[in-house]
């Protein structure tokens, strides 16, 4: 494998990892935003945890913000 081909492979791998991290971060932000909306609607912490797949502790931390 030539040096240029190896460098391209490394860049492609880094790009794929960055994209996956970005998607995961976006999903986490969306869950947080959803939890905040549900809290403002008066739902219980337990119900919000079930609806968003966040832990009760995570929802309580969002509530405390």
N, C-alpha and C positions, 0 to 999 in steps of 0.2 A: 504494500500500500504506500502510495506516495505521501509525502508530507502534506501537500495541499488537500488530498483526499481525507487524511486523518484530521486535519484542522476543520474541514467542512463537517465531518462526522461529529466532532466535539461541539461545534457551534449548533448543529441540529439538535444534539442531546440537550444542551443548555437551554435552547429555545423551548423544547418540549417540557422540560422540568419547570421553566418559568411560567409557561402557559398553565400547567397543572396547578401550580401554586396560586396563580391568579384566580383560577376558577374556584379553588377551595376557599380562598379569601372572600370572593364575591358571594359564595353560598353562605358563609358564616355571617357576613354583613347583612344579607337578606333575612336570615333567621333572627338576628338581633332586631332588625327593623320590624319584623312581624311581631316579635315578642313585645316590643314597645307599643305597637298599635293595640294588641290584645290586652295589655295591661291598662291602657287608657280606656278600653271598653269595659273594664271591670272584671275580666275573667280571672279565675284563680291561678296562682302560680303553678299548681299541679296540672291544670288543664292546658295551660300554655306550654308547659314542658312536654306534655303528650303531643300537642299539635305541632310543635316546632322541632321535636327530637332533641331539644336542649335538656340538660339536666336541671333539676329543681334548683340546685345551687347556682347555675348559670343564670336562670331566670331571676332568682332573688338578687343576684349581683346587678343585673340590668335594672331591676326595680329600685335598687338602692342608688342608682346614678342620679 
